[in-house]
Amino acid sequence: MTTPVRALPRGAEEGVDAAPLGALAYASEDGSLAVYNDYEVGRSVIGPPPDFAGLRTVAETWRRSSKAGVSRPGGPVDPIDGYGVFTFPYGPISMGVPESGKFEVRTYGERILGLSPVAGFKSRRILSSVVGSTIPDAALRIERLAGNFSAAHTAAFLAAAESAEGRPVAREELRIRALGQELQRIYNHVHVLARIAEAAAQNVGAAQSHALAEDLLRLQGSVFGHRWLFGAFLPGGPRRATDREAREKLAARLVPLARTFSDLWELFLGSRTFVDRIQSTCVVPRTVALQWGAVGPTLRACGVDWDDRLRVPTVPYNDLFLDLPNESDGDALARLLVRAHEVRASFLLLEQLLDRWPSGTDGDEPPAANVGPERGLGRVESPSGDLVYDVYVKDGRVAGIGMRSASQANFPVFARGLRDGVFTDFHFAWESFGIVFAEVDA
């Protein structure tokens, strides 16, 4: 038996019955991928079980759920029938969803009665493929699991591995990881804004948002040697421009980018057409967000101020001011308002980080205490929410690995929020959650 680990205690004070946050996907030593569903609010995460027999892959869980007519993996059967009700297959390749994913929509016309996501069309078995690899080699695959979230996945995986090995890490490296994560957070939030603008036919605003997102990608490339930060946190990776002169140049470049975003956001808020399309769309009440385990901007849009950077702070976040936004309406507009505020907060974080960067080396930071023999847990706040890696390391190699992504956690909440909505609201709702199938097809 493995040692229980206390994790994600939020919601206990709310008096809400806890429901599974989402599946932890575990890769066993024989290469099979399994699901373990005991990752819950206010409870322990225990896993993986010693026997993987009888457990299903992440993709298979979604498929079986959709065939059973339920709207979440592992949930109770909730058949939706009636005169004229039919299942409309949307995807796996469709306009508006730029990934290979499918949705089975129960409807009698325009209104959505139930929604079942179906994943697994492009499963790459990344988690199972890293079992037996060295930590750097495994990280090269992990960072490609979801390219636009590469910094968060790599940072969480490395933190878990360092905890498992009891290996300290240089504080400068932790600052570099935070630098990459905040730059990528800004890019992802701007990208979400651009995608929602496209859905709302705000062509000029969409073009300007995409242009700003491109500028941010180029900035990441100039700092880390790669637009998507591949290899940026690994030894022997691309050359990183993080010396004093480079940091001063970066700080100067961030100022006009922050101003451009603020001006662009004010234009969006001034468009009644744009605001009307996302206001009251795909509403997730606070109690539903807590019961179904929402994370990230989705949770904070429901008035719950949970963010790993504040709740489980590490260097350098334990020495920086973070202006944490939250809204209360729980709709697509609230989720976008949270993201817009977080863009400004990340610019402020970067300003503090670059200003307080030590002039010389300042030693190592002890790793988080391991949660079992040769087992470590790593958590970071990805652009879409809480990201967890659970890693076993033996003799410098990955012996077992588990991952719970923000997309896995928020998928059931998205499906629940769209109930009784209309299909024309699908794209606005989908983009506001920041879900990517790549984080589910692990």
Secondary structure, 3 states (H helix, E strand, C coil): CCCCEECCCCCHHHCCCCCECCCEEEECCCCCEEEECCCECCCEECCCCCCCCCCCCHHHHHHHHHHHCCCCCCCCCCCCCCCCCEEEEECCCECCECCCCEEEEEECCCEEEEEEEECCCCCCCHHHHCCCCEHHHHHHHHCCCCHHHHHHHHHHHHHHHHHHHCCCEEHHHHHHHHHHHHHHHHHHHHHHHHHHHHHCCCHHHHHHHHHHHHHHHHHHHHHHCCCCCCCCCCCCCCCCCCCHHHHHHHHHHHHHHHHHHHHHHHHHHCCHHHHHHHCCCCCCCHHHHHHCCCCCHHHHCCCCCCCHHHHCCCCCHHHCCCCCCCCCCCCHHHHHHHHHHHHHHHHHHHHHHHHCCCCCCCCEECCCCCCECCEEEEEEEECCEEEEEEEEEECCEEEEEEEECHHHHHHHHHHHHCCCCEHHHHHHHHHHHCCCHHHCCC
